[in-house]
Amino acid sequence: MTELEESRKGLEAKCDEFEEMNQTLHNDLNKAADTMKKLETDKQELQTKYNDNEKDKKNVETALRKTIDQVCTV
């Protein structure tokens, strides 16, 4: 085997290594993107629950004020 052939085989092996690393990075990036999408969905769901709880809290506070006012006027 000539020096040129050995060099070519070495470069091909490096290319294969880099291709494998590239594929791994690509897969990791896709997983990270999926995780980010899920986190965004979770955040939106939590925000909705929070908003609903705030509405419920205001309704309870209003009902409590009305009840207190009725008791105090009696």
PQR file of N, CA, C, O and H, with PARSE charges and radii, in Angstrom:
ATOM      1  N   MET A   1       0.847  -1.165   0.000 -0.4000 1.5000
ATOM      2  CA  MET A   1       0.000   0.000   0.000 -0.0000 2.0000
ATOM      3  C   MET A   1       0.902   1.240   0.000  0.5500 1.7000
ATOM      4  O   MET A   1       1.860   1.340   0.767 -0.5500 1.4000
ATOM      5  N   THR A   2       0.574   2.136  -0.847 -0.4000 1.5000
ATOM      6  CA  THR A   2       1.406   3.338  -0.946 -0.0000 2.0000
ATOM      7  C   THR A   2       1.048   4.324   0.152  0.5500 1.7000
ATOM      8  O   THR A   2       0.021   4.192   0.818 -0.5500 1.4000
ATOM      9  H   THR A   2      -0.204   2.056  -1.470  0.4000 1.0000
ATOM     10  N   GLU A   3       1.895   5.295   0.324 -0.4000 1.5000
ATOM     11  CA  GLU A   3       1.673   6.317   1.347 -0.0000 2.0000
ATOM     12  C   GLU A   3       0.386   7.092   1.063  0.5500 1.7000
ATOM     13  O   GLU A   3      -0.349   7.460   1.980 -0.5500 1.4000
ATOM     14  H   GLU A   3       2.729   5.402  -0.217  0.4000 1.0000
ATOM     15  N   LEU A   4       0.132   7.330  -0.216 -0.4000 1.5000
ATOM     16  CA  LEU A   4      -1.078   8.056  -0.616 -0.0000 2.0000
ATOM     17  C   LEU A   4      -2.330   7.263  -0.255  0.5500 1.7000
ATOM     18  O   LEU A   4      -3.307   7.826   0.238 -0.5500 1.4000
ATOM     19  H   LEU A   4       0.729   7.031  -0.961  0.4000 1.0000
ATOM     20  N   GLU A   5      -2.300   5.961  -0.501 -0.4000 1.5000
ATOM     21  CA  GLU A   5      -3.447   5.108  -0.162 -0.0000 2.0000
ATOM     22  C   GLU A   5      -3.667   5.067   1.345  0.5500 1.7000
ATOM     23  O   GLU A   5      -4.805   5.102   1.813 -0.5500 1.4000
ATOM     24  H   GLU A   5      -1.506   5.503  -0.901  0.4000 1.0000
ATOM     25  N   GLU A   6      -2.584   4.992   2.095 -0.4000 1.5000
ATOM     26  CA  GLU A   6      -2.696   4.985   3.557 -0.0000 2.0000
ATOM     27  C   GLU A   6      -3.292   6.300   4.046  0.5500 1.7000
ATOM     28  O   GLU A   6      -4.135   6.322   4.942 -0.5500 1.4000
ATOM     29  H   GLU A   6      -1.659   4.964   1.715  0.4000 1.0000
ATOM     30  N   SER A   7      -2.846   7.372   3.452 -0.4000 1.5000
ATOM     31  CA  SER A   7      -3.353   8.696   3.801 -0.0000 2.0000
ATOM     32  C   SER A   7      -4.845   8.787   3.495  0.5500 1.7000
ATOM     33  O   SER A   7      -5.624   9.300   4.298 -0.5500 1.4000
ATOM     34  H   SER A   7      -2.161   7.354   2.724  0.4000 1.0000
ATOM     35  N   ARG A   8      -5.233   8.284   2.324 -0.4000 1.5000
ATOM     36  CA  ARG A   8      -6.636   8.319   1.899 -0.0000 2.0000
ATOM     37  C   ARG A   8      -7.496   7.505   2.867  0.5500 1.7000
ATOM     38  O   ARG A   8      -8.579   7.947   3.253 -0.5500 1.4000
ATOM     39  H   ARG A   8      -4.601   7.868   1.671  0.4000 1.0000
ATOM     40  N   LYS A   9      -7.028   6.330   3.259 -0.4000 1.5000
ATOM     41  CA  LYS A   9      -7.786   5.489   4.195 -0.0000 2.0000
ATOM     42  C   LYS A   9      -7.923   6.171   5.560  0.5500 1.7000
ATOM     43  O   LYS A   9      -8.971   6.101   6.202 -0.5500 1.4000
ATOM     44  H   LYS A   9      -6.149   5.971   2.946  0.4000 1.0000
ATOM     45  N   GLY A  10      -6.845   6.828   5.985 -0.4000 1.5000
ATOM     46  CA  GLY A  10      -6.893   7.561   7.241 -0.0000 2.0000
ATOM     47  C   GLY A  10      -7.909   8.691   7.188  0.5500 1.7000
ATOM     48  O   GLY A  10      -8.658   8.917   8.139 -0.5500 1.4000
ATOM     49  H   GLY A  10      -5.994   6.884   5.463  0.4000 1.0000
ATOM     50  N   LEU A  11      -7.924   9.401   6.053 -0.4000 1.5000
ATOM     51  CA  LEU A  11      -8.885  10.486   5.889 -0.0000 2.0000
ATOM     52  C   LEU A  11     -10.316   9.959   5.815  0.5500 1.7000
ATOM     53  O   LEU A  11     -11.230  10.575   6.363 -0.5500 1.4000
ATOM     54  H   LEU A  11      -7.316   9.218   5.281  0.4000 1.0000
ATOM     55  N   GLU A  12     -10.516   8.842   5.154 -0.4000 1.5000
ATOM     56  CA  GLU A  12     -11.843   8.238   5.083 -0.0000 2.0000
ATOM     57  C   GLU A  12     -12.322   7.837   6.476  0.5500 1.7000
ATOM     58  O   GLU A  12     -13.493   8.017   6.810 -0.5500 1.4000
ATOM     59  H   GLU A  12      -9.773   8.342   4.709  0.4000 1.0000
ATOM     60  N   ALA A  13     -11.420   7.295   7.281 -0.4000 1.5000
ATOM     61  CA  ALA A  13     -11.778   6.910   8.645 -0.0000 2.0000
ATOM     62  C   ALA A  13     -12.163   8.151   9.448  0.5500 1.7000
ATOM     63  O   ALA A  13     -13.131   8.119  10.208 -0.5500 1.4000
ATOM     64  H   ALA A  13     -10.469   7.148   7.009  0.4000 1.0000
ATOM     65  N   LYS A  14     -11.418   9.234   9.288 -0.4000 1.5000
ATOM     66  CA  LYS A  14     -11.744  10.486   9.981 -0.0000 2.0000
ATOM     67  C   LYS A  14     -13.097  11.014   9.515  0.5500 1.7000
ATOM     68  O   LYS A  14     -13.901  11.480  10.323 -0.5500 1.4000
ATOM     69  H   LYS A  14     -10.632   9.260   8.671  0.4000 1.0000
ATOM     70  N   CYS A  15     -13.343  10.939   8.211 -0.4000 1.5000
ATOM     71  CA  CYS A  15     -14.635  11.389   7.670 -0.0000 2.0000
ATOM     72  C   CYS A  15     -15.775  10.578   8.279  0.5500 1.7000
ATOM     73  O   CYS A  15     -16.812  11.135   8.639 -0.5500 1.4000
ATOM     74  H   CYS A  15     -12.691  10.560   7.555  0.4000 1.0000
ATOM     75  N   ASP A  16     -15.589   9.278   8.393 -0.4000 1.5000
ATOM     76  CA  ASP A  16     -16.610   8.423   9.007 -0.0000 2.0000
ATOM     77  C   ASP A  16     -16.839   8.827  10.465  0.5500 1.7000
ATOM     78  O   ASP A  16     -17.975   8.881  10.937 -0.5500 1.4000
ATOM     79  H   ASP A  16     -14.747   8.825   8.101  0.4000 1.0000
ATOM     80  N   GLU A  17     -15.738   9.109  11.168 -0.4000 1.5000
ATOM     81  CA  GLU A  17     -15.825   9.552  12.557 -0.0000 2.0000
ATOM     82  C   GLU A  17     -16.637  10.848  12.658  0.5500 1.7000
ATOM     83  O   GLU A  17     -17.530  10.976  13.495 -0.5500 1.4000
ATOM     84  H   GLU A  17     -14.816   9.064  10.785  0.4000 1.0000
ATOM     85  N   PHE A  18     -16.303  11.807  11.784 -0.4000 1.5000
ATOM     86  CA  PHE A  18     -16.994  13.089  11.802 -0.0000 2.0000
ATOM     87  C   PHE A  18     -18.463  12.934  11.419  0.5500 1.7000
ATOM     88  O   PHE A  18     -19.326  13.616  11.971 -0.5500 1.4000
ATOM     89  H   PHE A  18     -15.577  11.704  11.104  0.4000 1.0000
ATOM     90  N   GLU A  19     -18.741  12.055  10.493 -0.4000 1.5000
ATOM     91  CA  GLU A  19     -20.134  11.818  10.097 -0.0000 2.0000
ATOM     92  C   GLU A  19     -20.926  11.234  11.257  0.5500 1.7000
ATOM     93  O   GLU A  19     -22.079  11.606  11.477 -0.5500 1.4000
ATOM     94  H   GLU A  19     -18.040  11.501  10.044  0.4000 1.0000
ATOM     95  N   GLU A  20     -20.314  10.327  11.993 -0.4000 1.5000
ATOM     96  CA  GLU A  20     -20.971   9.739  13.154 -0.0000 2.0000
ATOM     97  C   GLU A  20     -21.203  10.809  14.235  0.5500 1.7000
ATOM     98  O   GLU A  20     -22.271  10.866  14.843 -0.5500 1.4000
ATOM     99  H   GLU A  20     -19.377  10.025  11.814  0.4000 1.0000
ATOM    100  N   MET A  21     -20.192  11.650  14.462 -0.4000 1.5000
ATOM    101  CA  MET A  21     -20.343  12.736  15.434 -0.0000 2.0000
ATOM    102  C   MET A  21     -21.438  13.698  14.988  0.5500 1.7000
ATOM    103  O   MET A  21     -22.238  14.152  15.807 -0.5500 1.4000
ATOM    104  H   MET A  21     -19.324  11.603  13.968  0.4000 1.0000
ATOM    105  N   ASN A  22     -21.478  14.005  13.709 -0.4000 1.5000
ATOM    106  CA  ASN A  22     -22.493  14.893  13.162 -0.0000 2.0000
ATOM    107  C   ASN A  22     -23.892  14.308  13.374  0.5500 1.7000
ATOM    108  O   ASN A  22     -24.819  15.024  13.751 -0.5500 1.4000
ATOM    109  H   ASN A  22     -20.829  13.635  13.044  0.4000 1.0000
ATOM    110  N   GLN A  23     -24.034  13.026  13.136 -0.4000 1.5000
ATOM    111  CA  GLN A  23     -25.328  12.361  13.314 -0.0000 2.0000
ATOM    112  C   GLN A  23     -25.744  12.390  14.793  0.5500 1.7000
ATOM    113  O   GLN A  23     -26.907  12.636  15.112 -0.5500 1.4000
ATOM    114  H   GLN A  23     -23.281  12.444  12.830  0.4000 1.0000
ATOM    115  N   THR A  24     -24.792  12.139  15.678 -0.4000 1.5000
ATOM    116  CA  THR A  24     -25.078  12.179  17.120 -0.0000 2.0000
ATOM    117  C   THR A  24     -25.530  13.574  17.536  0.5500 1.7000
ATOM    118  O   THR A  24     -26.508  13.729  18.266 -0.5500 1.4000
ATOM    119  H   THR A  24     -23.847  11.939  15.419  0.4000 1.0000
ATOM    120  N   LEU A  25     -24.807  14.583  17.062 -0.4000 1.5000
ATOM    121  CA  LEU A  25     -25.181  15.966  17.379 -0.0000 2.0000
ATOM    122  C   LEU A  25     -26.554  16.309  16.820  0.5500 1.7000
ATOM    123  O   LEU A  25     -27.348  16.983  17.476 -0.5500 1.4000
ATOM    124  H   LEU A  25     -24.012  14.457  16.469  0.4000 1.0000
ATOM    125  N   HIS A  26     -26.827  15.851  15.626 -0.4000 1.5000
ATOM    126  CA  HIS A  26     -28.129  16.086  14.996 -0.0000 2.0000
ATOM    127  C   HIS A  26     -29.240  15.443  15.826  0.5500 1.7000
ATOM    128  O   HIS A  26     -30.277  16.064  16.061 -0.5500 1.4000
ATOM    129  H   HIS A  26     -26.182  15.303  15.093  0.4000 1.0000
ATOM    130  N   ASN A  27     -29.032  14.221  16.264 -0.4000 1.5000
ATOM    131  CA  ASN A  27     -30.024  13.534  17.099 -0.0000 2.0000
ATOM    132  C   ASN A  27     -30.224  14.255  18.422  0.5500 1.7000
ATOM    133  O   ASN A  27     -31.355  14.425  18.877 -0.5500 1.4000
ATOM    134  H   ASN A  27     -28.189  13.716  16.073  0.4000 1.0000
ATOM    135  N   ASP A  28     -29.129  14.679  19.038 -0.4000 1.5000
ATOM    136  CA  ASP A  28     -29.219  15.417  20.307 -0.0000 2.0000
ATOM    137  C   ASP A  28     -29.969  16.726  20.123  0.5500 1.7000
ATOM    138  O   ASP A  28     -30.773  17.112  20.971 -0.5500 1.4000
ATOM    139  H   ASP A  28     -28.210  14.541  18.668  0.4000 1.0000
ATOM    140  N   LEU A  29     -29.709  17.402  19.022 -0.4000 1.5000
ATOM    141  CA  LEU A  29     -30.395  18.661  18.732 -0.0000 2.0000
ATOM    142  C   LEU A  29     -31.895  18.437  18.554  0.5500 1.7000
ATOM    143  O   LEU A  29     -32.705  19.229  19.037 -0.5500 1.4000
ATOM    144  H   LEU A  29     -29.056  17.088  18.332  0.4000 1.0000
ATOM    145  N   ASN A  30     -32.259  17.379  17.872 -0.4000 1.5000
ATOM    146  CA  ASN A  30     -33.685  17.061  17.690 -0.0000 2.0000
ATOM    147  C   ASN A  30     -34.350  16.759  19.030  0.5500 1.7000
ATOM    148  O   ASN A  30     -35.475  17.192  19.282 -0.5500 1.4000
ATOM    149  H   ASN A  30     -31.601  16.736  17.480  0.4000 1.0000
ATOM    150  N   LYS A  31     -33.655  16.018  19.886 -0.4000 1.5000
ATOM    151  CA  LYS A  31     -34.202  15.719  21.220 -0.0000 2.0000
ATOM    152  C   LYS A  31     -34.381  17.004  22.021  0.5500 1.7000
ATOM    153  O   LYS A  31     -35.394  17.187  22.697 -0.5500 1.4000
ATOM    154  H   LYS A  31     -32.742  15.667  19.682  0.4000 1.0000
ATOM    155  N   ALA A  32     -33.396  17.888  21.942 -0.4000 1.5000
ATOM    156  CA  ALA A  32     -33.483  19.157  22.659 -0.0000 2.0000
ATOM    157  C   ALA A  32     -34.646  20.003  22.139  0.5500 1.7000
ATOM    158  O   ALA A  32     -35.351  20.644  22.918 -0.5500 1.4000
ATOM    159  H   ALA A  32     -32.573  17.739  21.393  0.4000 1.0000
ATOM    160  N   ALA A  33     -34.840  20.003  20.838 -0.4000 1.5000
ATOM    161  CA  ALA A  33     -35.954  20.756  20.253 -0.0000 2.0000
ATOM    162  C   ALA A  33     -37.293  20.180  20.720  0.5500 1.7000
ATOM    163  O   ALA A  33     -38.215  20.930  21.038 -0.5500 1.4000
ATOM    164  H   ALA A  33     -34.267  19.483  20.204  0.4000 1.0000
ATOM    165  N   ASP A  34     -37.398  18.863  20.762 -0.4000 1.5000
ATOM    166  CA  ASP A  34     -38.621  18.225  21.257 -0.0000 2.0000
ATOM    167  C   ASP A  34     -38.872  18.578  22.721  0.5500 1.7000
ATOM    168  O   ASP A  34     -40.006  18.838  23.122 -0.5500 1.4000
ATOM    169  H   ASP A  34     -36.649  18.253  20.504  0.4000 1.0000
ATOM    170  N   THR A  35     -37.810  18.583  23.506 -0.4000 1.5000
ATOM    171  CA  THR A  35     -37.928  18.938  24.922 -0.0000 2.0000
ATOM    172  C   THR A  35     -38.389  20.387  25.069  0.5500 1.7000
ATOM    173  O   THR A  35     -39.235  20.690  25.910 -0.5500 1.4000
ATOM    174  H   THR A  35     -36.889  18.371  23.181  0.4000 1.0000
ATOM    175  N   MET A  36     -37.834  21.278  24.253 -0.4000 1.5000
ATOM    176  CA  MET A  36     -38.235  22.687  24.305 -0.0000 2.0000
ATOM    177  C   MET A  36     -39.715  22.848  23.951  0.5500 1.7000
ATOM    178  O   MET A  36     -40.424  23.631  24.582 -0.5500 1.4000
ATOM    179  H   MET A  36     -37.146  21.032  23.570  0.4000 1.0000
ATOM    180  N   LYS A  37     -40.177  22.112  22.949 -0.4000 1.5000
ATOM    181  CA  LYS A  37     -41.595  22.185  22.574 -0.0000 2.0000
ATOM    182  C   LYS A  37     -42.472  21.707  23.721  0.5500 1.7000
ATOM    183  O   LYS A  37     -43.501  22.313  24.020 -0.5500 1.4000
ATOM    184  H   LYS A  37     -39.601  21.475  22.435  0.4000 1.0000
ATOM    185  N   LYS A  38     -42.063  20.624  24.359 -0.4000 1.5000
ATOM    186  CA  LYS A  38     -42.842  20.091  25.480 -0.0000 2.0000
ATOM    187  C   LYS A  38     -42.855  21.081  26.638  0.5500 1.7000
ATOM    188  O   LYS A  38     -43.893  21.295  27.264 -0.5500 1.4000
ATOM    189  H   LYS A  38     -41.227  20.131  24.116  0.4000 1.0000
ATOM    190  N   LEU A  39     -41.713  21.679  26.920 -0.4000 1.5000
ATOM    191  CA  LEU A  39     -41.645  22.662  27.996 -0.0000 2.0000
ATOM    192  C   LEU A  39     -42.534  23.872  27.696  0.5500 1.7000
ATOM    193  O   LEU A  39     -43.175  24.411  28.599 -0.5500 1.4000
ATOM    194  H   LEU A  39     -40.870  21.505  26.411  0.4000 1.0000
ATOM    195  N   GLU A  40     -42.572  24.291  26.447 -0.4000 1.5000
ATOM    196  CA  GLU A  40     -43.425  25.422  26.071 -0.0000 2.0000
ATOM    197  C   GLU A  40     -44.899  25.059  26.258  0.5500 1.7000
ATOM    198  O   GLU A  40     -45.688  25.870  26.744 -0.5500 1.4000
ATOM    199  H   GLU A  40     -42.051  23.853  25.714  0.4000 1.0000
ATOM    200  N   THR A  41     -45.258  23.848  25.873 -0.4000 1.5000
ATOM    201  CA  THR A  41     -46.635  23.382  26.062 -0.0000 2.0000
ATOM    202  C   THR A  41     -46.968  23.320  27.550  0.5500 1.7000
ATOM    203  O   THR A  41     -48.037  23.763  27.969 -0.5500 1.4000
ATOM    204  H   THR A  41     -44.617  23.190  25.479  0.4000 1.0000
ATOM    205  N   ASP A  42     -46.052  22.770  28.348 -0.4000 1.5000
ATOM    206  CA  ASP A  42     -46.256  22.692  29.794 -0.0000 2.0000
ATOM    207  C   ASP A  42     -46.415  24.092  30.393  0.5500 1.7000
ATOM    208  O   ASP A  42     -47.264  24.316  31.256 -0.5500 1.4000
ATOM    209  H   ASP A  42     -45.183  22.411  28.007  0.4000 1.0000
ATOM    210  N   LYS A  43     -45.594  25.020  29.926 -0.4000 1.5000
ATOM    211  CA  LYS A  43     -45.659  26.396  30.423 -0.0000 2.0000
ATOM    212  C   LYS A  43     -47.029  26.999  30.117  0.5500 1.7000
ATOM    213  O   LYS A  43     -47.630  27.645  30.974 -0.5500 1.4000
ATOM    214  H   LYS A  43     -44.905  24.839  29.225  0.4000 1.0000
ATOM    215  N   GLN A  44     -47.514  26.790  28.912 -0.4000 1.5000
ATOM    216  CA  GLN A  44     -48.824  27.329  28.531 -0.0000 2.0000
ATOM    217  C   GLN A  44     -49.941  26.709  29.372  0.5500 1.7000
ATOM    218  O   GLN A  44     -50.866  27.402  29.797 -0.5500 1.4000
ATOM    219  H   GLN A  44     -47.026  26.264  28.215  0.4000 1.0000
ATOM    220  N   GLU A  45     -49.845  25.406  29.605 -0.4000 1.5000
ATOM    221  CA  GLU A  45     -50.855  24.734  30.430 -0.0000 2.0000
ATOM    222  C   GLU A  45     -50.834  25.262  31.862  0.5500 1.7000
ATOM    223  O   GLU A  45     -51.884  25.496  32.460 -0.5500 1.4000
ATOM    224  H   GLU A  45     -49.093  24.844  29.260  0.4000 1.0000
ATOM    225  N   LEU A  46     -49.636  25.445  32.405 -0.4000 1.5000
ATOM    226  CA  LEU A  46     -49.516  25.988  33.764 -0.0000 2.0000
ATOM    227  C   LEU A  46     -50.038  27.421  33.834  0.5500 1.7000
ATOM    228  O   LEU A  46     -50.673  27.800  34.818 -0.5500 1.4000
ATOM    229  H   LEU A  46     -48.783  25.255  31.919  0.4000 1.0000
ATOM    230  N   GLN A  47     -49.779  28.210  32.809 -0.4000 1.5000
ATOM    231  CA  GLN A  47     -50.273  29.587  32.785 -0.0000 2.0000
ATOM    232  C   GLN A  47     -51.803  29.595  32.755  0.5500 1.7000
ATOM    233  O   GLN A  47     -52.439  30.408  33.427 -0.5500 1.4000
ATOM    234  H   GLN A  47     -49.263  27.902  32.010  0.4000 1.0000
ATOM    235  N   THR A  48     -52.378  28.699  31.983 -0.4000 1.5000
ATOM    236  CA  THR A  48     -53.835  28.597  31.923 -0.0000 2.0000
ATOM    237  C   THR A  48     -54.405  28.207  33.282  0.5500 1.7000
ATOM    238  O   THR A  48     -55.391  28.786  33.736 -0.5500 1.4000
ATOM    239  H   THR A  48     -51.861  28.039  31.438  0.4000 1.0000
ATOM    240  N   LYS A  49     -53.779  27.220  33.931 -0.4000 1.5000
ATOM    241  CA  LYS A  49     -54.235  26.807  35.262 -0.0000 2.0000
ATOM    242  C   LYS A  49     -54.108  27.953  36.255  0.5500 1.7000
ATOM    243  O   LYS A  49     -55.002  28.174  37.071 -0.5500 1.4000
ATOM    244  H   LYS A  49     -52.977  26.749  33.562  0.4000 1.0000
ATOM    245  N   TYR A  50     -53.007  28.677  36.188 -0.4000 1.5000
ATOM    246  CA  TYR A  50     -52.800  29.814  37.081 -0.0000 2.0000
ATOM    247  C   TYR A  50     -53.894  30.861  36.869  0.5500 1.7000
ATOM    248  O   TYR A  50     -54.485  31.357  37.828 -0.5500 1.4000
ATOM    249  H   TYR A  50     -52.281  28.498  35.525  0.4000 1.0000
ATOM    250  N   ASN A  51     -54.154  31.189  35.602 -0.4000 1.5000
ATOM    251  CA  ASN A  51     -55.188  32.179  35.290 -0.0000 2.0000
ATOM    252  C   ASN A  51     -56.554  31.725  35.796  0.5500 1.7000
ATOM    253  O   ASN A  51     -57.312  32.522  36.349 -0.5500 1.4000
ATOM    254  H   ASN A  51     -53.673  30.786  34.823  0.4000 1.0000
ATOM    255  N   ASP A  52     -56.865  30.448  35.607 -0.4000 1.5000
ATOM    256  CA  ASP A  52     -58.134  29.903  36.101 -0.0000 2.0000
ATOM    257  C   ASP A  52     -58.209  30.001  37.620  0.5500 1.7000
ATOM    258  O   ASP A  52     -59.250  30.359  38.171 -0.5500 1.4000
ATOM    259  H   ASP A  52     -56.249  29.801  35.158  0.4000 1.0000
ATOM    260  N   ASN A  53     -57.116  29.687  38.293 -0.4000 1.5000
ATOM    261  CA  ASN A  53     -57.078  29.777  39.760 -0.0000 2.0000
ATOM    262  C   ASN A  53     -57.252  31.221  40.221  0.5500 1.7000
ATOM    263  O   ASN A  53     -57.928  31.475  41.218 -0.5500 1.4000
ATOM    264  H   ASN A  53     -56.270  29.397  37.846  0.4000 1.0000
ATOM    265  N   GLU A  54     -56.652  32.160  39.510 -0.4000 1.5000
ATOM    266  CA  GLU A  54     -56.808  33.574  39.854 -0.0000 2.0000
ATOM    267  C   GLU A  54     -58.272  34.012  39.704  0.5500 1.7000
ATOM    268  O   GLU A  54     -58.787  34.759  40.535 -0.5500 1.4000
ATOM    269  H   GLU A  54     -56.103  31.953  38.700  0.4000 1.0000
ATOM    270  N   LYS A  55     -58.936  33.542  38.640 -0.4000 1.5000
ATOM    271  CA  LYS A  55     -60.355  33.863  38.453 -0.0000 2.0000
ATOM    272  C   LYS A  55     -61.183  33.277  39.593  0.5500 1.7000
ATOM    273  O   LYS A  55     -62.054  33.946  40.148 -0.5500 1.4000
ATOM    274  H   LYS A  55     -58.517  32.934  37.965  0.4000 1.0000
ATOM    275  N   ASP A  56     -60.901  32.023  39.934 -0.4000 1.5000
ATOM    276  CA  ASP A  56     -61.617  31.375  41.041 -0.0000 2.0000
ATOM    277  C   ASP A  56     -61.393  32.135  42.342  0.5500 1.7000
ATOM    278  O   ASP A  56     -62.325  32.339  43.120 -0.5500 1.4000
ATOM    279  H   ASP A  56     -60.193  31.479  39.484  0.4000 1.0000
ATOM    280  N   LYS A  57     -60.167  32.545  42.569 -0.4000 1.5000
ATOM    281  CA  LYS A  57     -59.829  33.288  43.781 -0.0000 2.0000
ATOM    282  C   LYS A  57     -60.636  34.588  43.849  0.5500 1.7000
ATOM    283  O   LYS A  57     -61.191  34.927  44.894 -0.5500 1.4000
ATOM    284  H   LYS A  57     -59.410  32.379  41.937  0.4000 1.0000
ATOM    285  N   LYS A  58     -60.696  35.304  42.739 -0.4000 1.5000
ATOM    286  CA  LYS A  58     -61.455  36.559  42.705 -0.0000 2.0000
ATOM    287  C   LYS A  58     -62.936  36.303  42.951  0.5500 1.7000
ATOM    288  O   LYS A  58     -63.590  37.072  43.656 -0.5500 1.4000
ATOM    289  H   LYS A  58     -60.245  35.028  41.890  0.4000 1.0000
ATOM    290  N   ASN A  59     -63.467  35.235  42.379 -0.4000 1.5000
ATOM    291  CA  ASN A  59     -64.876  34.899  42.585 -0.0000 2.0000
ATOM    292  C   ASN A  59     -65.155  34.584  44.054  0.5500 1.7000
ATOM    293  O   ASN A  59     -66.165  35.014  44.611 -0.5500 1.4000
ATOM    294  H   ASN A  59     -62.936  34.610  41.807  0.4000 1.0000
ATOM    295  N   VAL A  60     -64.251  33.832  44.667 -0.4000 1.5000
ATOM    296  CA  VAL A  60     -64.409  33.486  46.078 -0.0000 2.0000
ATOM    297  C   VAL A  60     -64.313  34.745  46.935  0.5500 1.7000
ATOM    298  O   VAL A  60     -65.098  34.925  47.866 -0.5500 1.4000
ATOM    299  H   VAL A  60     -63.431  33.483  44.215  0.4000 1.0000
ATOM    300  N   GLU A  61     -63.355  35.615  46.624 -0.4000 1.5000
ATOM    301  CA  GLU A  61     -63.208  36.860  47.378 -0.0000 2.0000
ATOM    302  C   GLU A  61     -64.469  37.725  47.261  0.5500 1.7000
ATOM    303  O   GLU A  61     -64.924  38.305  48.247 -0.5500 1.4000
ATOM    304  H   GLU A  61     -62.717  35.469  45.868  0.4000 1.0000
ATOM    305  N   THR A  62     -65.024  37.804  46.057 -0.4000 1.5000
ATOM    306  CA  THR A  62     -66.242  38.582  45.845 -0.0000 2.0000
ATOM    307  C   THR A  62     -67.403  37.988  46.634  0.5500 1.7000
ATOM    308  O   THR A  62     -68.158  38.713  47.281 -0.5500 1.4000
ATOM    309  H   THR A  62     -64.654  37.332  45.256  0.4000 1.0000
ATOM    310  N   ALA A  63     -67.539  36.680  46.576 -0.4000 1.5000
ATOM    311  CA  ALA A  63     -68.616  36.015  47.327 -0.0000 2.0000
ATOM    312  C   ALA A  63     -68.426  36.225  48.827  0.5500 1.7000
ATOM    313  O   ALA A  63     -69.395  36.447  49.552 -0.5500 1.4000
ATOM    314  H   ALA A  63     -66.926  36.091  46.050  0.4000 1.0000
ATOM    315  N   LEU A  64     -67.211  36.156  49.280 -0.4000 1.5000
ATOM    316  CA  LEU A  64     -66.923  36.355  50.703 -0.0000 2.0000
ATOM    317  C   LEU A  64     -67.258  37.788  51.125  0.5500 1.7000
ATOM    318  O   LEU A  64     -67.840  38.000  52.189 -0.5500 1.4000
ATOM    319  H   LEU A  64     -66.423  35.976  48.691  0.4000 1.0000
ATOM    320  N   ARG A  65     -66.893  38.769  50.295 -0.4000 1.5000
ATOM    321  CA  ARG A  65     -67.219  40.165  50.601 -0.0000 2.0000
ATOM    322  C   ARG A  65     -68.734  40.369  50.695  0.5500 1.7000
ATOM    323  O   ARG A  65     -69.233  41.035  51.602 -0.5500 1.4000
ATOM    324  H   ARG A  65     -66.421  38.596  49.431  0.4000 1.0000
ATOM    325  N   LYS A  66     -69.446  39.782  49.745 -0.4000 1.5000
ATOM    326  CA  LYS A  66     -70.917  39.897  49.755 -0.0000 2.0000
ATOM    327  C   LYS A  66     -71.490  39.277  51.021  0.5500 1.7000
ATOM    328  O   LYS A  66     -72.387  39.837  51.651 -0.5500 1.4000
ATOM    329  H   LYS A  66     -69.041  39.241  49.008  0.4000 1.0000
ATOM    330  N   THR A  67     -70.963  38.125  51.381 -0.4000 1.5000
ATOM    331  CA  THR A  67     -71.444  37.441  52.590 -0.0000 2.0000
ATOM    332  C   THR A  67     -71.149  38.282  53.828  0.5500 1.7000
ATOM    333  O   THR A  67     -72.012  38.434  54.692 -0.5500 1.4000
ATOM    334  H   THR A  67     -70.234  37.671  50.869  0.4000 1.0000
ATOM    335  N   ILE A  68     -69.945  38.825  53.920 -0.4000 1.5000
ATOM    336  CA  ILE A  68     -69.574  39.670  55.051 -0.0000 2.0000
ATOM    337  C   ILE A  68     -70.459  40.905  55.106  0.5500 1.7000
ATOM    338  O   ILE A  68     -70.919  41.299  56.178 -0.5500 1.4000
ATOM    339  H   ILE A  68     -69.244  38.701  53.217  0.4000 1.0000
ATOM    340  N   ASP A  69     -70.699  41.517  53.942 -0.4000 1.5000
ATOM    341  CA  ASP A  69     -71.565  42.702  53.902 -0.0000 2.0000
ATOM    342  C   ASP A  69     -72.979  42.365  54.358  0.5500 1.7000
ATOM    343  O   ASP A  69     -73.602  43.143  55.081 -0.5500 1.4000
ATOM    344  H   ASP A  69     -70.326  41.197  53.072  0.4000 1.0000
ATOM    345  N   GLN A  70     -73.489  41.207  53.939 -0.4000 1.5000
ATOM    346  CA  GLN A  70     -74.846  40.814  54.338 -0.0000 2.0000
ATOM    347  C   GLN A  70     -74.922  40.570  55.852  0.5500 1.7000
ATOM    348  O   GLN A  70     -75.898  40.948  56.499 -0.5500 1.4000
ATOM    349  H   GLN A  70     -72.983  40.575  53.352  0.4000 1.0000
ATOM    350  N   VAL A  71     -73.896  39.942  56.401 -0.4000 1.5000
ATOM    351  CA  VAL A  71     -73.882  39.639  57.848 -0.0000 2.0000
ATOM    352  C   VAL A  71     -73.758  40.941  58.633  0.5500 1.7000
ATOM    353  O   VAL A  71     -74.400  41.106  59.670 -0.5500 1.4000
ATOM    354  H   VAL A  71     -73.103  39.634  55.875  0.4000 1.0000
ATOM    355  N   CYS A  72     -72.947  41.851  58.150 -0.4000 1.5000
ATOM    356  CA  CYS A  72     -72.726  43.103  58.861 -0.0000 2.0000
ATOM    357  C   CYS A  72     -73.937  44.031  58.795  0.5500 1.7000
ATOM    358  O   CYS A  72     -74.117  44.861  59.686 -0.5500 1.4000
ATOM    359  H   CYS A  72     -72.426  41.717  57.307  0.4000 1.0000
ATOM    360  N   THR A  73     -74.760  43.912  57.774 -0.4000 1.5000
ATOM    361  CA  THR A  73     -75.927  44.780  57.652 -0.0000 2.0000
ATOM    362  C   THR A  73     -77.136  44.237  58.397  0.5500 1.7000
ATOM    363  O   THR A  73     -78.141  44.934  58.540 -0.5500 1.4000
ATOM    364  H   THR A  73     -74.614  43.237  57.051  0.4000 1.0000
ATOM    365  N   VAL A  74     -77.050  43.015  58.867 -0.4000 1.5000
ATOM    366  CA  VAL A  74     -78.184  42.404  59.563 -0.0000 2.0000
ATOM    367  C   VAL A  74     -78.252  42.845  60.988  0.5500 1.7000
ATOM    368  O   VAL A  74     -79.148  42.426  61.721 -0.5500 1.4000
ATOM    369  H   VAL A  74     -76.234  42.449  58.751  0.4000 1.0000
TER
END
